[in-house]
Amino acid sequence: MRVATVLAPIMLALAGTLVSAIASADAPVEPPHSADISKRNLTPKDFPRWQQLEANVYAYEGLHSPDKQGSIVNTVSLIVVTGDGVVVVDGQGDVAQTQLMIENIKKLTSEPIKYVVIASDHTDHVGGNAAFKAAYPNVVFIASPASKQHLAKDPNPPTMLVSEQRSLRLGAAQIEILNLGRAHTGGDLVAWLPQVGVLFLGEIYLRDVFPAMRSAYPTEWLATIRKSVYLNATWVIPGHGFIDDAPIMKRELDEARQALAYVIEEAKRLRAAGYACESAANCPAADHANWGPYKDWALRSSQAPLAIARVYLELDGKLPET
């Protein structure tokens, strides 16, 4: 037998291994599936921060308070500089963080903040709205009717309401404020900038955050995400989670949808198996859950019992109307 004949398969195998190694070395490293800032070697000192998405459109990142396990995630706002004033979509969680956001906006432009769109009415997005009013007394808060009801006791309630759609044209910007359906809060709005292809989904899109359902409408949330896809945005921006390049953000929206669907189905399985979950504080079902690929996602320990309890309410037809 010829030596060449014997060596040929070995050389081919070695060549294949070398090609694979080179390909692996050249392949981009996938970011970790967690919104916890520590997973990207960041600390609170690295925030706030912002990045430009398109001309005069910025994603701004403040911080969400740590959960019981100490995980810290960001809270994302959208800033649009129009040439005739600034539009902010979702503020930050307290006055100090929102004041810092205002100071940073002043580094971008001298234009006043004229509108604040409340995409999510949860405290981590509206808790600092008093800072907007203090700095700009004529600022207008925009929200859905459901969010207005939730914020009835807020000292700075929304005065412009969006039941389905409202076109906001300011300076060179066109901002479509859309109510695509109930999702994370029940009063969810989105901001769509068709001229530049930027879609801010707020808490409808939680990137690498375990599906949080304290006031959610689980199956309607899935439908709302599906509706958003038909806008065919270039940029899809979440209310929490890291912002990478545009293709990753669109792909990760589908991952968020899959995570939501998985959690809903797991809660259904637990209920069918007879495990009780009367509330987030009394949820034995959580001890029997299998969260599969989402078990290490940020905020899972605190949000999982809430999600199970909320799905149980939906299955029992006990979710509130608004």
Phi and psi in degrees as a GROMACS rama.xvg file:
@    title "Ramachandran Plot"
@    xaxis  label "Phi"
@    yaxis  label "Psi"
@TYPE xy
-71.9474  142.839  ARG-2
-61.0497  -39.8462  VAL-3
-59.5432  -38.0047  ALA-4
-65.7338  -38.2739  THR-5
-70.3569  -40.3682  VAL-6
-77.2677  -23.6625  LEU-7
-54.639  -49.5324  ALA-8
-63.0163  -35.7876  PRO-9
-65.8172  -44.0328  ILE-10
-63.7496  -38.6189  MET-11
-64.0806  -41.2883  LEU-12
-64.9521  -42.5732  ALA-13
-62.8979  -40.2498  LEU-14
-62.7597  -41.7766  ALA-15
-63.8559  -40.512  GLY-16
-62.9199  -41.3739  THR-17
-64.4047  -42.8708  LEU-18
-61.5821  -42.8572  VAL-19
-63.3448  -40.8305  SER-20
-64.1794  -42.0906  ALA-21
-64.6838  -43.3007  ILE-22
-62.172  -40.1286  ALA-23
-65.9114  -37.4993  SER-24
-66.7664  -33.6692  ALA-25
-83.4875  -19.0552  ASP-26
-68.132  139.417  ALA-27
-65.4756  143.277  PRO-28
-78.4787  124.537  VAL-29
-72.006  135.865  GLU-30
-66.1957  151.584  PRO-31
-65.334  147.21  PRO-32
-83.4287  68.189  HIS-33
-156.152  138.209  SER-34
-89.5185  -0.702391  ALA-35
-63.9306  125.178  ASP-36
-62.3535  -26.9627  ILE-37
-65.672  -24.8895  SER-38
-70.0472  -14.6301  LYS-39
-113.365  22.8265  ARG-40
57.5165  37.5335  ASN-41
-109.647  155.178  LEU-42
-128.174  168.132  THR-43
-54.9419  -24.3344  PRO-44
-68.2671  -16.8566  LYS-45
-82.6944  -2.13758  ASP-46
-120.406  154.499  PHE-47
-74.333  162.926  PRO-48
-149.488  162.361  ARG-49
-150.4  162.035  TRP-50
-141.543  150.002  GLN-51
-85.0851  127.985  GLN-52
-90.8836  -50.9749  LEU-53
-141.949  177.607  GLU-54
-55.1893  121.814  ALA-55
68.1932  16.2806  ASN-56
-126.524  125.83  VAL-57
-131.269  144.971  TYR-58
-102.136  126.086  ALA-59
-113.359  135.191  TYR-60
-120.832  115.407  GLU-61
-102.027  -158.456  GLY-62
-124.356  143.91  LEU-63
-94.0092  145.21  HIS-64
-60.4827  145.902  SER-65
-61.5868  150.257  PRO-66
-85.4539  -171.833  ASP-67
-63.3781  -27.1292  LYS-68
-90.6558  0.629179  GLN-69
88.8855  5.23086  GLY-70
-69.3068  136.635  SER-71
-120.406  128.534  ILE-72
-119.431  167.792  VAL-73
-87.4264  165.766  ASN-74
-123.562  123.545  THR-75
-102.445  135.379  VAL-76
-121.443  158.449  SER-77
-111.544  136.909  LEU-78
-122.08  126.127  ILE-79
-123.235  117.738  VAL-80
-96.2706  115.755  VAL-81
-99.9345  -16.1113  THR-82
96.9451  -14.269  GLY-83
-136.841  33.7236  ASP-84
123.908  164.562  GLY-85
-107.338  141.051  VAL-86
-113.224  126.224  VAL-87
-109.1  134.101  VAL-88
-113.057  112.14  VAL-89
69.0188  125.802  ASP-90
-90.1624  -151.436  GLY-91
-116.511  -179.942  GLN-92
-81.9557  -14.9843  GLY-93
-150.204  171.025  ASP-94
-63.7972  -40.4922  VAL-95
-62.2698  -45.0469  ALA-96
-67.9896  -37.0308  GLN-97
-70.6523  -37.3112  THR-98
-62.3505  -40.1705  GLN-99
-64.0854  -37.1729  LEU-100
-62.7219  -43.4208  MET-101
-60.5813  -43.5112  ILE-102
-61.8583  -37.1747  GLU-103
-73.0412  -33.4484  ASN-104
-63.301  -36.0129  ILE-105
-64.2375  -21.9103  LYS-106
-74.923  -22.7411  LYS-107
-88.1352  -35.0862  LEU-108
-160.855  155.581  THR-109
-92.0505  -1.27996  SER-110
-68.4258  143.991  GLU-111
-75.6585  156.23  PRO-112
-80.6255  117.425  ILE-113
-101.166  -31.8324  LYS-114
-135.295  141.839  TYR-115
-124.388  115.669  VAL-116
-90.2892  127.35  VAL-117
-93.4378  93.524  ILE-118
-75.8814  -37.2804  ALA-119
-125.233  132.323  SER-120
-92.9277  10.2418  ASP-121
-73.4168  153.69  HIS-122
-57.0955  -35.3968  THR-123
-68.553  -4.62381  ASP-124
-119.176  -16.6012  HIS-125
-124.307  -4.73592  VAL-126
-61.7466  -19.9048  GLY-127
-108.489  14.8653  GLY-128
-61.7381  -21.6814  ASN-129
-61.4859  -27.2175  ALA-130
-67.2563  -35.6848  ALA-131
-62.6702  -45.5314  PHE-132
-66.515  -36.9306  LYS-133
-66.9278  -38.3196  ALA-134
-81.4023  -32.4401  ALA-135
-136.257  86.3499  TYR-136
-56.6488  -24.6239  PRO-137
-94.5792  7.44616  ASN-138
-60.4927  144.307  VAL-139
-110.33  128.064  VAL-140
-95.8951  130.201  PHE-141
-114.921  134.482  ILE-142
-154.772  172.419  ALA-143
-80.1946  161.281  SER-144
-57.7084  -36.9402  PRO-145
-65.6905  -40.722  ALA-146
-67.8577  -36.4071  SER-147
-58.69  -40.9828  LYS-148
-64.4864  -42.0553  GLN-149
-66.0914  -28.3077  HIS-150
-102.89  23.7086  LEU-151
-57.9828  -31.8124  ALA-152
-95.0861  2.12778  LYS-153
-70.9672  136.664  ASP-154
-68.1025  -13.9026  PRO-155
-126.627  68.9584  ASN-156
-71.4255  157.296  PRO-157
-67.1131  143.199  PRO-158
-116.367  -11.6884  THR-159
-117.483  124.771  MET-160
-111.594  147.53  LEU-161
-125.881  106.618  VAL-162
-82.253  -40.989  SER-163
-129.698  -55.1316  GLU-164
-157.163  143.184  GLN-165
-143.161  130.672  ARG-166
-91.8377  123.913  SER-167
-111.302  110.079  LEU-168
-112.032  117.265  ARG-169
-141  123.101  LEU-170
56.8382  -127.266  GLY-171
-91.1092  1.07837  ALA-172
-99.6892  143.983  ALA-173
-119.34  118.592  GLN-174
-122.806  117.766  ILE-175
-94.744  117.972  GLU-176
-98.0618  117.764  ILE-177
-120.153  141.951  LEU-178
-106.966  97.7913  ASN-179
-87.9726  -6.08448  LEU-180
133.655  166.567  GLY-181
-72.6617  144.396  ARG-182
-147.897  -105.612  ALA-183
-74.0661  -37.472  HIS-184
-111.339  -23.5455  THR-185
94.3508  -16.219  GLY-186
-120.857  22.9633  GLY-187
-61.62  135.33  ASP-188
-122.606  159.716  LEU-189
-127.516  158.44  VAL-190
-118.012  123.378  ALA-191
-118.633  121.919  TRP-192
-108.806  88.0828  LEU-193
-64.5171  -26.9683  PRO-194
-65.2863  -30.8259  GLN-195
-119.85  -0.513219  VAL-196
74.2018  27.1754  GLY-197
-103.271  127.306  VAL-198
-121.735  115.749  LEU-199
-97.8717  115.223  PHE-200
-97.3298  -5.72926  LEU-201
56.1197  -140.545  GLY-202
-80.7919  5.85274  GLU-203
-65.4616  -28.964  ILE-204
-116.881  108.746  TYR-205
-110.567  105.562  LEU-206
-84.0938  117.929  ARG-207
58.4911  26.5289  ASP-208
-111.243  131.422  VAL-209
-55.6754  132.304  PHE-210
-49.7258  114.039  PRO-211
-94.69  124.519  ALA-212
-128.33  26.3584  MET-213
-50.5924  -41.8269  ARG-214
-129.349  27.4173  SER-215
-82.1757  165.276  ALA-216
-119.228  87.3578  TYR-217
-50.9091  -58.3024  PRO-218
-72.5726  -30.1169  THR-219
-66.7113  -33.2605  GLU-220
-59.3775  -44.2769  TRP-221
-58.1999  -44.7403  LEU-222
-64.4219  -36.7392  ALA-223
-66.1325  -41.0209  THR-224
-60.3056  -43.8443  ILE-225
-60.5692  -40.8805  ARG-226
-60.6927  -39.9822  LYS-227
-63.2973  -30.4242  SER-228
-64.5263  -30.5046  VAL-229
-68.5083  -14.2812  TYR-230
-73.2471  -17.0904  LEU-231
53.6692  50.1199  ASN-232
-70.3027  154.799  ALA-233
-80.3189  -47.9705  THR-234
-108.863  132.465  TRP-235
-123.102  115.326  VAL-236
-110.312  131.702  ILE-237
-89.3225  168.712  PRO-238
-82.375  -25.1546  GLY-239
-142.755  145.655  HIS-240
117.921  159.595  GLY-241
-73.1099  154.45  PHE-242
-114.509  108.989  ILE-243
-103.715  -156.633  ASP-244
-72.0741  164.993  ASP-245
-57.9116  -45.5244  ALA-246
-60.8611  -38.4801  PRO-247
-63.9341  -40.4436  ILE-248
-64.4324  -37.0335  MET-249
-69.9801  -41.5927  LYS-250
-63.9172  -40.1982  ARG-251
-71.7322  -23.608  GLU-252
-61.6465  -40.867  LEU-253
-67.5106  -35.3302  ASP-254
-62.8107  -40.2392  GLU-255
-63.2055  -38.8495  ALA-256
-63.9798  -43.3426  ARG-257
-63.1706  -39.3508  GLN-258
-63.1144  -42.6665  ALA-259
-62.1475  -45.6658  LEU-260
-62.3018  -40.2773  ALA-261
-62.2549  -46.3503  TYR-262
-63.6548  -40.7611  VAL-263
-61.3532  -46.434  ILE-264
-66.4313  -37.1307  GLU-265
-66.2998  -39.3586  GLU-266
-64.1923  -38.8586  ALA-267
-62.184  -40.4969  LYS-268
-63.6724  -43.379  ARG-269
-62.5585  -40.4317  LEU-270
-66.9437  -42.6484  ARG-271
-63.9932  -28.9886  ALA-272
-80.12  -5.61302  ALA-273
91.1058  12.4998  GLY-274
-82.2365  132.016  TYR-275
-83.3403  150.193  ALA-276
-155.126  84.2024  CYS-277
-74.5156  -29.6195  GLU-278
-163.783  173.127  SER-279
-62.9574  -30.6564  ALA-280
-82.4053  -15.7119  ALA-281
-134.102  77.1202  ASN-282
-134.868  75.3185  CYS-283
-57.0809  -25.2426  PRO-284
-57.8265  -31.5732  ALA-285
-60.7798  -28.2813  ALA-286
-72.9085  -12.7009  ASP-287
-112.528  8.02658  HIS-288
-80.8973  147.843  ALA-289
-118.465  106.309  ASN-290
-91.7896  4.73575  TRP-291
50.5892  -129.808  GLY-292
-70.1026  -5.45372  PRO-293
-105.736  7.61792  TYR-294
-66.8845  -26.0727  LYS-295
-101.738  9.542  ASP-296
-70.1171  151.26  TRP-297
-56.1969  140.136  ALA-298
70.3722  12.033  LEU-299
-58.6666  -44.0975  ARG-300
-61.6665  -37.3686  SER-301
-85.8115  -29.7677  SER-302
-92.046  -22.973  GLN-303
-60.6079  -49.1482  ALA-304
-60.9513  -37.3213  PRO-305
-60.8846  -41.7399  LEU-306
-65.3238  -44.2498  ALA-307
-61.3243  -46.773  ILE-308
-61.1433  -38.6081  ALA-309
-69.972  -40.4776  ARG-310
-64.4552  -39.4514  VAL-311
-59.4424  -43.0245  TYR-312
-60.5898  -41.2861  LEU-313
-64.6765  -43.1831  GLU-314
-62.9612  -31.3291  LEU-315
-86.6021  -0.221112  ASP-316
69.5112  30.073  GLY-317
-111.036  11.9129  LYS-318
-69.7323  143.939  LEU-319
-64.1865  155.475  PRO-320
-69.815  -33.3224  GLU-321
